[in-house]
Amino acid sequence: MSKAFSRESVFVGRVLDVGVEKHQMPNGRQSSFEIIRHPGGAAVLPVLPDGRVLLIRQFRPAIGEMIYEIPAGRLEPGESAQECAGRELIEEVGYSAAKMLPLGGFWSTVGFCDEYIHLFLGRGLTVAEQNLEPDEVIDLCPMTFVDALEKVENGEILDSKTQLALLLYQKAGMAEQRADMAEVEYGE
């Protein structure tokens, strides 16, 4: 494992901290790296009572366009990942979830950033008051799960957290199906 033994901060903002770090590598060599430090985030795949998934299209200035995503946000100090996902669900789409089930998580861009995003499945949705930030432009896009997968396949959904959440949801659903089939097949 590598550990930084020095860090020169280049920029500190409200979202991230950019610095040049010197690390002792596992092979004993020392190297410098430009690294972004981020508090991490959480995202939720909301499933409506009728089974459709509720994606959003959000304007992202970094790429200059609207992009399909699941609701997500940055962890606030002292906030759990589940609390963050629930807060973002309310703020961005105007729903709250009775159940927030963990789907897993991932490192967003390990080549230069330590951001870890926790993924959740939101079930038992009820209407709440949407509360967008002044810099957010969001359209709600409910769709069938099959339509969402088709959008991944044809390149319309390019956001990694959304792709992974859909994949993990599909895998969880298939696991449930296999368990149900085994019960019928073996009479358990």
Protein Blocks (a to p, Z undefined) as FASTA:
>chain_A
ZZdfbdcdfbdcfkbccdddddddfkopacdddddddebiaddddddfkopacddddddf
knopacdddddddddehiafklmmmmmmmmmnopacfbdcdfbdcdfblmlpccdcdddd
dehiacddddddfkbccddddddfklmmmmmmnopamcfklmmmmmmmmmmmmmmmmmmm
mmmmnoZZ
